Amino acid sequence: MPGRVDYLHGLADLLAADAGGTIPRGPHVRVLDIGVGANCIYPLLGQAEYGWSFVGSDIDPDALQCAAANLQANGLAKVIELRQQHARGSLFAGLLQPQDRFQLTMCNPPFHSSAKEAAQGSQRKRRNLGNARAPRGSRAPALNFGGQANELWCTGGEASFLRRMIKESVVFQTQVLWFSSLVAKSEHLPDLHKQLTKAGAAEVREVAMAQGHKQSRFVAWSFHAPAARRAWLQE
């Protein structure tokens, strides 16, 4: 949970830097969450913290059904919209409507390249935490690192997913102020910066986050110059 809130706070700081130091709050700030998942956690936290309105997308209809029930239970169905992405392999194409405008997009991408790799990663986490927590001679606790297949892995893994996101962002740059994504593996950062330069991003931000021993970060990019971003937020 702290890491998820940190991501939202980091995005809020991006907007504040474009808005004279004050974080824009309220439903006029629209955020697109790519891969919202069954728990709909980012929209729920973002609405609670900043009052932002969200569109959450997912390719899994069952996940969206669970997310819708969660929103209904929390009385947030009117400020958090859910959309199914029917175009597999696409992130923004087939999802964004011509009239859509978002101040932010966010994403926690799949970081494994296959189901086998995802399973091996979960097994390593179980072993590591079991060794760290279990007293000598006791049995390690059963831990759950499960997730839906589309949440854990995709062809090509995180690097391929992010390259696809950057490529699509060029097409939809007039509809989004800041694109962003978590980046699990730091070794992917040099190539991402290269791809963003090639794509013509006007500004790129790499924001580090840390919770205990865990180090993470997100990368955000905009195709708009600072003056254009300030004007957008004043609309």
C-alpha positions, 0 to 999 in steps of 0.5 A: 500500500505505501508504494502505491500511495507514493506513486500517486504522490509523485504524480501529484508533485508533477502536476504541482510543478506545472501549477505554481506549486499547488497540487490540483485537486478535484474531479476536473483532474482526470487520470487513466489507470492502465490495467486497473485490476480487480481491486481498483486500488489506484483510483480508490486511493487517488480519489480519497487523497486528491478527489481526482476522477479516474478511468480504469481500463483492463482486458479482463472482464472478470477483473472489471466486474470485481472492480465495479462491485468494489466501486459500488460498495464505496459509492464511487461509481460516478467518479471512477469509470471502468472500460474494457480494452478489447484490442489485445496488444493495445494500451491506448488505441481502441480505448481513448475516445476523441473527446478524452483528455487526461492530465495523467496516465499511470500503469503498473506493467507486467514485468515477467516475459512468460508464465514460467518466469512469473512462477519462478519469481514467485517461488523465489519470493516465497523462499526468501521470505520463508528463510527470513521469517521462519524460525529454525526448524519450523515450517515456512509460512504459505505466502501468496504472490498470485495474480492474474496472468495478464498482471504478471507477464506479457510477451517480451516482459516489462521492457517490451510493454513499455516500448509499446506504451511509448510508441502509442503515447506518440499517437495520443500525445494531444490528449494526455498531459503526462504519461507514466509507468512504474518501472520494476527493473532499473536495467530497463531505464537506459533504453526507455530514455533512449526510446523517449528521446527518439519519440520526441518527448519534451520532458522526461522525469524519473522519480525514485521511490523507496519503502524499507529495503525495496527500491522502485521508481516511475518514469513520466513523460510529456510531449508538451512544453512547460508553458503548454502544461501550465495552460492546460491545468488552468483550463 
